[in-house]
């Protein structure tokens, strides 16, 4: 097996950690390569073109069967949208990580095994779509509904036509593990940073207090409407409002607690006989004067 010839240019100049992984013959095991603009446009064009081709093919089938209208025409929009999404992702990719590889040929049996699962999946997709059609419907009217099986079958054909594949060299395998770990670490750091910024945003009073007011309005709405179990919804909304406006909720609870104590004292004194009330009042005044 011969080592595939690799091209290093642009950002692919070897330096620092890039040169840390080399093959036995001294060639670099990994490098970062800039994707030319024309290649990015080509990637966008053929991905979007496949989506448009499938969409136009569906519309042609619908027209030939006399069922092309607004209620069914959206079937053709789905593959076009999917193709545009993949095309835009391919165009935005300005650089790509390359690893040195060696070519490994496939035997005929291996090619059939690689493609067979995709062909079986295509048959299963087509059979499932046809099976769920309305009972008694004419097959000539809805046979084209199984169009999602076509790209699956095409993938199988492509795998069968592939006579070999490139596998990583031992040094490139180690380099890929190292690179993947660095990318995973960077991804975790980005997620942590995004989570921290999101938490800071949600912790801001400018966000929490408007949400608390919104939940209070929801509590009022559910409490005054005829919605089933509206009382429970209203109580839940009040609880959420108290959580969002927790600083204000603490003061409200403190004032309510002190008020309850004062009310209990006043109610208890007023319930005593007049003579006992006079004695308690005299003791309170005496204690105050002594202090």
TORKOL-4160 file (C-alpha; in steps of 0.2 Angstrom, whole numbers, padded with zeros to 4 digits, m for minus):
291
<pt num="1" X="0000" Y="0000" Z="0000"/>
<pt num="2" X="0007" Y="0017" Z="m0005"/>
<pt num="3" X="0006" Y="0032" Z="0005"/>
<pt num="4" X="m0006" Y="0044" Z="m0004"/>
<pt num="5" X="0002" Y="0060" Z="m0010"/>
<pt num="6" X="m0003" Y="0075" Z="0001"/>
<pt num="7" X="m0003" Y="0094" Z="m0003"/>
<pt num="8" X="0002" Y="0106" Z="0010"/>
<pt num="9" X="m0001" Y="0125" Z="0007"/>
<pt num="10" X="m0008" Y="0140" Z="0015"/>
<pt num="11" X="m0012" Y="0137" Z="0033"/>
<pt num="12" X="m0004" Y="0119" Z="0031"/>
<pt num="13" X="0014" Y="0125" Z="0034"/>
<pt num="14" X="0020" Y="0114" Z="0048"/>
<pt num="15" X="0025" Y="0122" Z="0064"/>
<pt num="16" X="0023" Y="0119" Z="0083"/>
<pt num="17" X="0011" Y="0106" Z="0087"/>
<pt num="18" X="0007" Y="0103" Z="0068"/>
<pt num="19" X="0024" Y="0095" Z="0066"/>
<pt num="20" X="0023" Y="0085" Z="0082"/>
<pt num="21" X="0015" Y="0070" Z="0073"/>
<pt num="22" X="0025" Y="0063" Z="0058"/>
<pt num="23" X="0024" Y="0047" Z="0048"/>
<pt num="24" X="0039" Y="0034" Z="0047"/>
<pt num="25" X="0045" Y="0042" Z="0031"/>
<pt num="26" X="0045" Y="0060" Z="0039"/>
<pt num="27" X="0030" Y="0066" Z="0031"/>
<pt num="28" X="0017" Y="0076" Z="0042"/>
<pt num="29" X="0003" Y="0066" Z="0049"/>
<pt num="30" X="m0009" Y="0080" Z="0050"/>
<pt num="31" X="m0011" Y="0098" Z="0044"/>
<pt num="32" X="m0024" Y="0112" Z="0042"/>
<pt num="33" X="m0028" Y="0116" Z="0024"/>
<pt num="34" X="m0037" Y="0131" Z="0017"/>
<pt num="35" X="m0052" Y="0127" Z="0005"/>
<pt num="36" X="m0051" Y="0137" Z="m0011"/>
<pt num="37" X="m0066" Y="0148" Z="m0014"/>
<pt num="38" X="m0070" Y="0139" Z="m0030"/>
<pt num="39" X="m0071" Y="0123" Z="m0021"/>
<pt num="40" X="m0083" Y="0130" Z="m0008"/>
<pt num="41" X="m0094" Y="0137" Z="m0022"/>
<pt num="42" X="m0094" Y="0120" Z="m0031"/>
<pt num="43" X="m0098" Y="0111" Z="m0015"/>
<pt num="44" X="m0113" Y="0123" Z="m0012"/>
<pt num="45" X="m0119" Y="0121" Z="m0031"/>
<pt num="46" X="m0119" Y="0102" Z="m0031"/>
<pt num="47" X="m0128" Y="0100" Z="m0014"/>
<pt num="48" X="m0141" Y="0113" Z="m0018"/>
<pt num="49" X="m0142" Y="0106" Z="m0036"/>
<pt num="50" X="m0147" Y="0089" Z="m0029"/>
<pt num="51" X="m0160" Y="0097" Z="m0019"/>
<pt num="52" X="m0168" Y="0106" Z="m0033"/>
<pt num="53" X="m0167" Y="0091" Z="m0045"/>
<pt num="54" X="m0176" Y="0080" Z="m0033"/>
<pt num="55" X="m0189" Y="0094" Z="m0029"/>
<pt num="56" X="m0192" Y="0098" Z="m0048"/>
<pt num="57" X="m0193" Y="0079" Z="m0051"/>
<pt num="58" X="m0207" Y="0077" Z="m0038"/>
<pt num="59" X="m0216" Y="0092" Z="m0045"/>
<pt num="60" X="m0215" Y="0084" Z="m0062"/>
<pt num="61" X="m0222" Y="0067" Z="m0055"/>
<pt num="62" X="m0236" Y="0076" Z="m0047"/>
<pt num="63" X="m0240" Y="0086" Z="m0063"/>
<pt num="64" X="m0240" Y="0070" Z="m0073"/>
<pt num="65" X="m0252" Y="0062" Z="m0061"/>
<pt num="66" X="m0263" Y="0077" Z="m0060"/>
<pt num="67" X="m0261" Y="0080" Z="m0041"/>
<pt num="68" X="m0250" Y="0096" Z="m0042"/>
<pt num="69" X="m0258" Y="0109" Z="m0031"/>
<pt num="70" X="m0255" Y="0119" Z="m0016"/>
<pt num="71" X="m0260" Y="0105" Z="m0004"/>
<pt num="72" X="m0247" Y="0093" Z="m0011"/>
<pt num="73" X="m0234" Y="0105" Z="m0019"/>
<pt num="74" X="m0225" Y="0107" Z="m0003"/>
<pt num="75" X="m0217" Y="0090" Z="m0005"/>
<pt num="76" X="m0205" Y="0097" Z="m0017"/>
<pt num="77" X="m0200" Y="0111" Z="m0006"/>
<pt num="78" X="m0193" Y="0099" Z="0007"/>
<pt num="79" X="m0178" Y="0092" Z="m0003"/>
<pt num="80" X="m0174" Y="0109" Z="m0009"/>
<pt num="81" X="m0173" Y="0116" Z="0009"/>
<pt num="82" X="m0163" Y="0101" Z="0015"/>
<pt num="83" X="m0151" Y="0104" Z="0000"/>
<pt num="84" X="m0149" Y="0122" Z="0004"/>
<pt num="85" X="m0145" Y="0119" Z="0022"/>
<pt num="86" X="m0131" Y="0106" Z="0018"/>
<pt num="87" X="m0125" Y="0118" Z="0004"/>
<pt num="88" X="m0124" Y="0133" Z="0016"/>
<pt num="89" X="m0114" Y="0123" Z="0029"/>
<pt num="90" X="m0102" Y="0117" Z="0016"/>
<pt num="91" X="m0099" Y="0134" Z="0009"/>
<pt num="92" X="m0096" Y="0141" Z="0027"/>
<pt num="93" X="m0082" Y="0128" Z="0030"/>
<pt num="94" X="m0066" Y="0138" Z="0025"/>
<pt num="95" X="m0053" Y="0126" Z="0032"/>
<pt num="96" X="m0052" Y="0107" Z="0034"/>
<pt num="97" X="m0041" Y="0096" Z="0044"/>
<pt num="98" X="m0032" Y="0084" Z="0034"/>
<pt num="99" X="m0024" Y="0067" Z="0039"/>
<pt num="100" X="m0012" Y="0056" Z="0030"/>
<pt num="101" X="m0019" Y="0040" Z="0024"/>
<pt num="102" X="m0016" Y="0024" Z="0014"/>
<pt num="103" X="m0027" Y="0016" Z="0001"/>
<pt num="104" X="m0035" Y="0000" Z="0005"/>
<pt num="105" X="m0045" Y="m0009" Z="m0009"/>
<pt num="106" X="m0061" Y="m0018" Z="m0006"/>
<pt num="107" X="m0066" Y="m0035" Z="m0012"/>
<pt num="108" X="m0082" Y="m0038" Z="m0021"/>
<pt num="109" X="m0090" Y="m0046" Z="m0006"/>
<pt num="110" X="m0085" Y="m0031" Z="0005"/>
<pt num="111" X="m0093" Y="m0019" Z="m0008"/>
<pt num="112" X="m0109" Y="m0029" Z="m0008"/>
<pt num="113" X="m0110" Y="m0029" Z="0011"/>
<pt num="114" X="m0107" Y="m0010" Z="0012"/>
<pt num="115" X="m0121" Y="m0006" Z="0000"/>
<pt num="116" X="m0133" Y="m0020" Z="0005"/>
<pt num="117" X="m0139" Y="m0012" Z="0021"/>
<pt num="118" X="m0143" Y="0005" Z="0012"/>
<pt num="119" X="m0153" Y="m0005" Z="m0002"/>
<pt num="120" X="m0162" Y="m0014" Z="0012"/>
<pt num="121" X="m0166" Y="0002" Z="0021"/>
<pt num="122" X="m0172" Y="0010" Z="0004"/>
<pt num="123" X="m0184" Y="m0005" Z="0002"/>
<pt num="124" X="m0190" Y="m0003" Z="0020"/>
<pt num="125" X="m0193" Y="0015" Z="0018"/>
<pt num="126" X="m0203" Y="0013" Z="0002"/>
<pt num="127" X="m0213" Y="m0001" Z="0009"/>
<pt num="128" X="m0217" Y="0009" Z="0025"/>
<pt num="129" X="m0223" Y="0024" Z="0016"/>
<pt num="130" X="m0234" Y="0014" Z="0004"/>
<pt num="131" X="m0241" Y="0004" Z="0019"/>
<pt num="132" X="m0247" Y="0019" Z="0028"/>
<pt num="133" X="m0257" Y="0026" Z="0013"/>
<pt num="134" X="m0276" Y="0026" Z="0015"/>
<pt num="135" X="m0284" Y="0010" Z="0013"/>
<pt num="136" X="m0291" Y="0008" Z="m0004"/>
<pt num="137" X="m0281" Y="0022" Z="m0012"/>
<pt num="138" X="m0275" Y="0019" Z="m0030"/>
<pt num="139" X="m0257" Y="0014" Z="m0031"/>
<pt num="140" X="m0255" Y="0024" Z="m0047"/>
<pt num="141" X="m0259" Y="0040" Z="m0037"/>
<pt num="142" X="m0247" Y="0039" Z="m0023"/>
<pt num="143" X="m0233" Y="0028" Z="m0028"/>
<pt num="144" X="m0221" Y="0043" Z="m0029"/>
<pt num="145" X="m0224" Y="0047" Z="m0010"/>
<pt num="146" X="m0209" Y="0035" Z="m0008"/>
<pt num="147" X="m0197" Y="0047" Z="m0015"/>
<pt num="148" X="m0186" Y="0047" Z="0002"/>
<pt num="149" X="m0181" Y="0030" Z="m0003"/>
<pt num="150" X="m0172" Y="0036" Z="m0019"/>
<pt num="151" X="m0157" Y="0045" Z="m0010"/>
<pt num="152" X="m0155" Y="0031" Z="0002"/>
<pt num="153" X="m0153" Y="0019" Z="m0013"/>
<pt num="154" X="m0141" Y="0031" Z="m0022"/>
<pt num="155" X="m0130" Y="0031" Z="m0007"/>
<pt num="156" X="m0130" Y="0012" Z="m0008"/>
<pt num="157" X="m0125" Y="0013" Z="m0026"/>
<pt num="158" X="m0111" Y="0025" Z="m0022"/>
<pt num="159" X="m0104" Y="0013" Z="m0009"/>
<pt num="160" X="m0105" Y="m0002" Z="m0021"/>
<pt num="161" X="m0095" Y="0008" Z="m0034"/>
<pt num="162" X="m0082" Y="0013" Z="m0022"/>
<pt num="163" X="m0068" Y="0001" Z="m0025"/>
<pt num="164" X="m0057" Y="0006" Z="m0010"/>
<pt num="165" X="m0056" Y="0018" Z="0004"/>
<pt num="166" X="m0042" Y="0028" Z="0013"/>
<pt num="167" X="m0038" Y="0023" Z="0031"/>
<pt num="168" X="m0027" Y="0034" Z="0043"/>
<pt num="169" X="m0009" Y="0030" Z="0045"/>
<pt num="170" X="m0004" Y="0025" Z="0063"/>
<pt num="171" X="0004" Y="0042" Z="0066"/>
<pt num="172" X="m0012" Y="0051" Z="0059"/>
<pt num="173" X="m0023" Y="0040" Z="0070"/>
<pt num="174" X="m0014" Y="0047" Z="0086"/>
<pt num="175" X="m0015" Y="0064" Z="0079"/>
<pt num="176" X="m0033" Y="0063" Z="0076"/>
<pt num="177" X="m0036" Y="0057" Z="0094"/>
<pt num="178" X="m0026" Y="0072" Z="0100"/>
<pt num="179" X="m0035" Y="0084" Z="0089"/>
<pt num="180" X="m0052" Y="0077" Z="0094"/>
<pt num="181" X="m0048" Y="0079" Z="0112"/>
<pt num="182" X="m0043" Y="0097" Z="0109"/>
<pt num="183" X="m0059" Y="0101" Z="0099"/>
<pt num="184" X="m0070" Y="0093" Z="0113"/>
<pt num="185" X="m0061" Y="0103" Z="0126"/>
<pt num="186" X="m0064" Y="0119" Z="0116"/>
<pt num="187" X="m0082" Y="0114" Z="0114"/>
<pt num="188" X="m0085" Y="0111" Z="0132"/>
<pt num="189" X="m0076" Y="0128" Z="0136"/>
<pt num="190" X="m0088" Y="0137" Z="0124"/>
<pt num="191" X="m0103" Y="0129" Z="0131"/>
<pt num="192" X="m0098" Y="0133" Z="0149"/>
<pt num="193" X="m0095" Y="0151" Z="0143"/>
<pt num="194" X="m0112" Y="0152" Z="0135"/>
<pt num="195" X="m0120" Y="0144" Z="0150"/>
<pt num="196" X="m0112" Y="0157" Z="0161"/>
<pt num="197" X="m0118" Y="0171" Z="0150"/>
<pt num="198" X="m0135" Y="0164" Z="0149"/>
<pt num="199" X="m0136" Y="0163" Z="0168"/>
<pt num="200" X="m0130" Y="0181" Z="0170"/>
<pt num="201" X="m0143" Y="0186" Z="0158"/>
<pt num="202" X="m0157" Y="0177" Z="0167"/>
<pt num="203" X="m0151" Y="0183" Z="0184"/>
<pt num="204" X="m0152" Y="0201" Z="0179"/>
<pt num="205" X="m0166" Y="0210" Z="0188"/>
<pt num="206" X="m0171" Y="0219" Z="0172"/>
<pt num="207" X="m0176" Y="0201" Z="0165"/>
<pt num="208" X="m0183" Y="0193" Z="0181"/>
<pt num="209" X="m0194" Y="0207" Z="0187"/>
<pt num="210" X="m0204" Y="0209" Z="0170"/>
<pt num="211" X="m0206" Y="0190" Z="0170"/>
<pt num="212" X="m0212" Y="0191" Z="0188"/>
<pt num="213" X="m0225" Y="0204" Z="0183"/>
<pt num="214" X="m0230" Y="0193" Z="0168"/>
<pt num="215" X="m0233" Y="0179" Z="0180"/>
<pt num="216" X="m0243" Y="0189" Z="0192"/>
<pt num="217" X="m0254" Y="0195" Z="0177"/>
<pt num="218" X="m0256" Y="0176" Z="0173"/>
<pt num="219" X="m0261" Y="0173" Z="0191"/>
<pt num="220" X="m0274" Y="0186" Z="0190"/>
<pt num="221" X="m0280" Y="0180" Z="0173"/>
<pt num="222" X="m0282" Y="0162" Z="0179"/>
<pt num="223" X="m0289" Y="0167" Z="0195"/>
<pt num="224" X="m0303" Y="0177" Z="0187"/>
<pt num="225" X="m0307" Y="0166" Z="0172"/>
<pt num="226" X="m0317" Y="0150" Z="0170"/>
<pt num="227" X="m0302" Y="0140" Z="0165"/>
<pt num="228" X="m0303" Y="0122" Z="0172"/>
<pt num="229" X="m0290" Y="0121" Z="0187"/>
<pt num="230" X="m0287" Y="0139" Z="0186"/>
<pt num="231" X="m0284" Y="0140" Z="0204"/>
<pt num="232" X="m0269" Y="0128" Z="0203"/>
<pt num="233" X="m0262" Y="0138" Z="0188"/>
<pt num="234" X="m0264" Y="0154" Z="0198"/>
<pt num="235" X="m0255" Y="0147" Z="0213"/>
<pt num="236" X="m0241" Y="0141" Z="0202"/>
<pt num="237" X="m0239" Y="0158" Z="0193"/>
<pt num="238" X="m0238" Y="0167" Z="0210"/>
<pt num="239" X="m0225" Y="0155" Z="0216"/>
<pt num="240" X="m0215" Y="0158" Z="0200"/>
<pt num="241" X="m0217" Y="0176" Z="0202"/>
<pt num="242" X="m0210" Y="0175" Z="0219"/>
<pt num="243" X="m0195" Y="0165" Z="0213"/>
<pt num="244" X="m0191" Y="0178" Z="0200"/>
<pt num="245" X="m0194" Y="0193" Z="0211"/>
<pt num="246" X="m0185" Y="0184" Z="0226"/>
<pt num="247" X="m0178" Y="0200" Z="0234"/>
<pt num="248" X="m0195" Y="0208" Z="0234"/>
<pt num="249" X="m0203" Y="0192" Z="0240"/>
<pt num="250" X="m0191" Y="0191" Z="0255"/>
<pt num="251" X="m0197" Y="0209" Z="0261"/>
<pt num="252" X="m0215" Y="0204" Z="0258"/>
<pt num="253" X="m0213" Y="0188" Z="0268"/>
<pt num="254" X="m0204" Y="0198" Z="0282"/>
<pt num="255" X="m0218" Y="0211" Z="0283"/>
<pt num="256" X="m0231" Y="0198" Z="0283"/>
<pt num="257" X="m0222" Y="0189" Z="0297"/>
<pt num="258" X="m0220" Y="0204" Z="0308"/>
<pt num="259" X="m0238" Y="0210" Z="0304"/>
<pt num="260" X="m0244" Y="0192" Z="0309"/>
<pt num="261" X="m0235" Y="0194" Z="0326"/>
<pt num="262" X="m0242" Y="0211" Z="0329"/>
<pt num="263" X="m0259" Y="0206" Z="0325"/>
<pt num="264" X="m0258" Y="0191" Z="0336"/>
<pt num="265" X="m0252" Y="0201" Z="0351"/>
<pt num="266" X="m0266" Y="0214" Z="0348"/>
<pt num="267" X="m0279" Y="0201" Z="0346"/>
<pt num="268" X="m0273" Y="0192" Z="0362"/>
<pt num="269" X="m0273" Y="0208" Z="0373"/>
<pt num="270" X="m0290" Y="0213" Z="0366"/>
<pt num="271" X="m0297" Y="0196" Z="0371"/>
<pt num="272" X="m0291" Y="0198" Z="0389"/>
<pt num="273" X="m0303" Y="0205" Z="0403"/>
<pt num="274" X="m0301" Y="0224" Z="0406"/>
<pt num="275" X="m0292" Y="0222" Z="0422"/>
<pt num="276" X="m0280" Y="0210" Z="0415"/>
<pt num="277" X="m0277" Y="0221" Z="0400"/>
<pt num="278" X="m0274" Y="0236" Z="0412"/>
<pt num="279" X="m0261" Y="0226" Z="0421"/>
<pt num="280" X="m0252" Y="0220" Z="0405"/>
<pt num="281" X="m0252" Y="0238" Z="0399"/>
<pt num="282" X="m0245" Y="0244" Z="0415"/>
<pt num="283" X="m0231" Y="0231" Z="0415"/>
<pt num="284" X="m0226" Y="0236" Z="0397"/>
<pt num="285" X="m0226" Y="0255" Z="0402"/>
<pt num="286" X="m0216" Y="0251" Z="0417"/>
<pt num="287" X="m0203" Y="0240" Z="0408"/>
<pt num="288" X="m0201" Y="0254" Z="0395"/>
<pt num="289" X="m0198" Y="0268" Z="0408"/>
<pt num="290" X="m0186" Y="0257" Z="0417"/>
<pt num="291" X="m0176" Y="0255" Z="0401"/>
